[in-house]
Amino acid sequence: MPESSDVVIVGGGAAGCSVAYHLALAGVKSIIVEGQGV
């Protein structure tokens, strides 16, 4: 797991992954936290 990020996204479903993708396009570092496998 990375040591730092700008945003933590809770949930790796379609919405969480979409948010992470669009944040990455904007240059924002994010981490997805998922209780089950992604």
Secondary structure, DSSP 8 states (H G I E B T S, - for coil): --S--SEEEE--SHHHHHHHHHHHHTT--EEEE-SS--
